[in-house]
Amino acid sequence: MRIIPAIDIIDGKCVRLTKGDYNTKKIYNENPLEVAKEFEASGIEYLHLVDLDGAKAQHIVNFKVLEQIASKTTLKIDFGGGLKSNEDLHIAFNSGAKQITGGSIAVNDHRTFESWLAQYGSAKIILGADCNNGKIAISGWQEESSLQVIPFIKNYQRRKVQYVICTDIAKDGMLEGPSFDLYRDIIQECSNSSTDQSIKLIASGGISHIDELPRLKKLGCEGVIIGKAIYENKISLKQLEQFC
């Protein structure tokens, strides 16, 4: 199971929110590159980089931060937040992203999202399936759609989506543990799907203790995104290095 630390960006700074609420913003470092280099020095290979300004603005904003981290570390970066157009995607990949995550676009403009899958391949395009009360949330989690999370994922599984990031928003930033039951249900349902395309589920939200990681691995999660637990010293980089 891949360990994927998260860096969320507002105004070029490394921040964390609670349950996606911008009013709960807490700045952890004014230089995201410093944080990324700490991850790299601990043997981390992957990074989940979120442009929270972009999510609000509905277009890519903090691509310079992406460019800086990609050019000055060896981290393999998946980038998300506000990617709505072909131009946004072009900027993200040109700035050094190895993968991008599309959430709202997959709900509001499935034709464009499917064209990205066709053009770039399923290894580069991640489906963002973030949910609240079992329903997909969009627009930087500011809106709740009517779509149920498991049918939403299965629909895109039929369209050859390979990677899925699922955040239970109620758990995000709460440091109360991840949604084990939700991830178990997703993996079971999608494993029973008639399609030949299996999904690689990346768990996100609520990670609070190193002992939760083996449980997620046992469930079959391909990766886990860890944010606040690192910044609040609930999980040390040394522990993650040993787990890896």
N, C-alpha and C positions, 0 to 999 in steps of 0.2 A: 504494500500500500504506500502510495506516494505521500510525503509530507509537504504541504504547500502553505507556507506562511502568507499572510495577507498584508498588503499595504494599501490603505484607502487614502485618497488624495483630495484635499480641499485647499484652494489657494496655494498649491504647490507644496503643502505640508502634509506630514503623516498624521492622520487622525483616526479615531474610532467613534462610531455612533452606537446607540443602543436602540435596538429594534428598528433601525433605519431612520430614526428621528433626527433630522438635521439640528434640532435645538439641543440635542444632547452631545454635540461635538466636543471631543476632548483631544487636544493636540499633544502628541507624544514626541514628535521630533520635527524640527523645522527643515530638516534635510533628509528626505527619503532615501537618497543614495547611501548615506551613513548606515541606515537601518538595513538596506539591502546588502551592503558589504558585510555587516555582522552576520546575517543569515548565511551568506556565501562562506565566510570564514568558519562557520560551524558545520560545514559539509552539506548544507542545504543546496538542492539543485533546482528547485522550482519556486516560482513566485506568482501569487495572485494579486494583480495590480488593478485597483478600481478607481476610475475617474468619477468621483462623486459630483464634481462640478459639471462634468459632461452629462451625467444622468439627469441632472436638473435642467440643463440647457438643451437637452435633446440633440447634442452633437459633441464630437470629441473636443476636449479642452486641454487636458494636461498631457499632451503627447510629448512635450519637451522633457517631462519627468521620465516617461517611458524610454525615450531616446537616451537619456543620460544613464539610466540604470542598465539598459541593454548594452550600451557601448562600453561601460566601465565595470561590468561584472559578467560572469558566465551563466547567470541564472536564466533558466528557460521560463519566459514570462507569458502568462495568459492575461489578457487585457480586456476590461469591460467597462461599461458606463457610458451611455449616450451614443452608442454606435447605431446610426440610423440609415446611413447612406453608403453607396459604393465608395464615395470619396473618403468618408470616415474610415472605412475598412482599409483603403489604400494607405492612408496616413498611418494607421496603427501598425500595419505590417512593415511599411517603410521605416517606421521608427523603432522597429526591433521586436515586435510581438511575435511569439512563436504560434500562439493561438489567440483567438478572440472569443468573447462570450456575448451572445445575443439573447436578451430576455424579452424586453418589451417589443422589439421588432418581430420576434417569432409569434407574438400574439396579434399585433396590429397590422403586420405586413408580411404574411407568410410567404408570399411569392418572392419577395426580395431575400428573405432568409433562406429559402430553398435554393435560390440562384447562387447564394454564397456557398452553400454546401456543394452545389454542382461545380462551381468555378474553382474553389480552393480545396475541396475534399473534406471528408468528415473528421480527419485527424487534426484539422486546423480550426474548425468551427465548433464551439461548445454551446449547447443549449442551456440557457439560464432558466431554471424552473423553480424560482423562489416563490414560497407560498405562505399564506396566512390563513389559519383555519381551514387548511386543505385546498384553498383556492389560489390560483396564480396571481401574484402581485406584479405590477408594472410601474413604469415612470419613477424609477428610483425608490420603489416600494411605497410611493405616495398614493397609488390607486390599487384597488382590488378588482380583479376581473371576475367573470362568472365561471371561468374554466377550472375544473377539478384537476389537481396536479397529476394524478396517475394517468387518466385518459389523455391529458396533454402530452405527457412524455411518450406514451405508447403511440400516439398519432405521429410524432416525429421519429419514433423508432422505426415505423414503417417507411419513413422517408430517409432512412439510412443515417440518422443521427447516431453518433458513436459515444461522445462525451456529454454528460449531463451534470451540471452543478445544481444541487438542491439545498437551499437555505430555508429552514423553518424560521420565519421572521420573529415569531414569538420567543424563540430561543436566542436570537442573535444579540450578542453583547451582554447576556444575562449571567454567563458563567455558572449555569445550572445544569449543564450536561446537554448533549445533542439529542435529536429526535430518533432514537434507536428504532422505535416501532415504525415510524414513517419510512425510514430507509429499508428496513426489513420488508415492508409491504411493497415498496417500489421494486426492489430487486426480485422478489418472488413473482410479482405480477408481470414484470418485463421479461423474466426468464421463461414464463409460461406463454409468452406471446408467440403467435404463429410465424412472425418474421424470423429470418435467419440472423438478422443483425442484433447482436447483444449490445447492451449499453455498459458504459464504464461510469459508474456513479461516484461522484465526488461529494462527500458530506461537508456541510458548512453550517456554522451557527451553534453557539452554546458550548463549544469545547472548553472544558474547565480543568481537566486532570489527565495526567499521562496514562492512567489506567483505562481511560475511555478509548484509547487508540486501538489496543488489541481487540476490543469488542467490535469496533467498526470494521476492522480487518476481517474478523470472523464472519460478520454479516455479508461480506463480499464487496465492500466499498473499494473502489480502485484508488481513491485518494481522499485526503481530508484537508480542508482549509482551516488554518488556525490563526486567529487574530488577537483578540483582547487577552486571551490566556497568556500569550507571550508578553504583551506589553504590561500586563499587571503582575507578571512574575508568578503566575500560577503553574506555568510549564516553562522550564528553562531550556535554553538552546542546547545545553549539555545533555539534557534528557532526550531531546529530539535527535541529537547526534547519535546517542546510544541506541535509540529505537531504530533509526535508519540502518 
